[in-house]
C-alpha cells in the first residue's frame, strides 16, 4: 500500500492540498469532491450522503450532474511491478477491513436498564429504518437492510446499500483489529500515520533519501524495524 502511495506522491497524482498547512480532514475531502477538485476517494455510506445531499437534513449538493456520481466496491490489490507479459507480479483481492461505530453500556453505569431501553429503542425496526433512510447508515437488522434495498430500488441510495452488501460479503470475517485499551488504538494510529508521513508525504521511500527511486524493500524494512505489526496481534 505504501509503495503505491509513494508512486502517487512522486508523480503528483495526489492533490497538494492533502498535506499543505493542516492538511485535509474527512469532510474536507467531501468538499473538494463537490468542487470537482478530486474525482476519486475512499468513502463510507455517510460520506456518500454528504456528497449526494439530503433533503431531510437540508444538505444541498453542488454537483452539476448527479448521474456522474457513482460508487463501487474496493479495487483489486495488485503490485506495481509487472511481469514480462505486462501482468502484475502479485495479485491480491478486493477485501477490506470492516469497521463501524458501536455503543456500549459500561459495567458501572448508574442506570443500566435505562441505557438498555434506549439502545433497544434506537435499534428497533421502525427507528432504524427511518435513521438509515435519512443518514445512509448501514443497519444492524437484516430485515431493515432487505426493506431498504427493496424500497429504494429506483434511488441512488439503493446503489450505495447494494455495493455495501457486496463489499461486506467480500470482506468476510476481516474486521478492524481489536485493542485492549484506547491508548493501544491511539498508538496504532500514530505509528501508521508516522510511517505515511515519513515515507509518502516527506518522500522518504528510499534509503538514500532520493526522490527519484522508490525502494519497496526499504519501505518494508522501515515498517518491520518499528514492529508495526505488533499492534495487530
Protein Blocks (a to p, Z undefined) as FASTA:
>chain_A
ZZmmmmmmmnopacfklmgcjbpafklmmmmmmnopafbdcddfklmmmmnopfklopac
fbfblklpccddddddddfbdcfkopafbdcdfbdcdddddddddfklfblmlmmmmmmm
mmmmklmmmmmmmnopacfbfklmmmmmmmmmmpmklmmmmmmmmmmmmnmmaccdddfb
fklmmmmmmmmmmmmmmmmmnopabfnlpakbccfklmmmmmmmnommlmmZZ
